[in-house]
Amino acid sequence: MQSSFFLPALVRPVLHCASAVLLLTASAGHAANGGATVWPPKASPRAKATVPVAASVPGSVQTIHAPDSDPAHYRVVEGTHFSYRCHDPYTFPDRTAAVQVCEIDPVTLEIRYWPETEVIHLVRGEVTITEPDGHTTNHVAGDIFVLPRGFKGVWRQSGQLLKVVVRQPLYWKD
């Protein structure tokens, strides 16, 4: 039997942080409401009470080989390519945010400007993040942390990692 997380249990400790991120970040939905902040967002009429989030990426999900450089956002410093597999168990109805489970192959990225805020629960692996001032933070399996929109620095992982992430706004929509 495959282990899985249930979204409310997994994300509940992170939702306070994610809620703050979502409230502080402008989105198209705000403009549609005349600039008014509406929280929590209205549920879709067919919304489920819970959404199971598997602790792995289904085998049918294809590997994406991202470009080695996206000049405005990142460039690969080490690793053959920036390769990953992501499964989207839940996307907000207005497509402003999503929950994903992602496997990322070993890579070192120089991040020039990260276009999304990510609330990350590292399930497997580890990553070292170095900020421009040299401050380094090492995250290991079980850690929950935020990679904020606009982040600049280095993301270094020597092995494959598995993360459950809440992304907002959805810059990359593949």
Secondary structure, 3 states (H helix, E strand, C coil): CCCEEEHHHHHHHHHHHHHHHHHHCCCHHHHHCCCCCCCCCCCCCCCCCCCEEECCCCCCCCCEEECCEECCCEEEEECCCEEEEEEEEEECCCCCCEEEEEEECCEEEEECCCCCEEEEEEEECEEEEECCCCCEEEEECCCEEEECCCCCEEEEECCCEEEEEEEECCCCCC
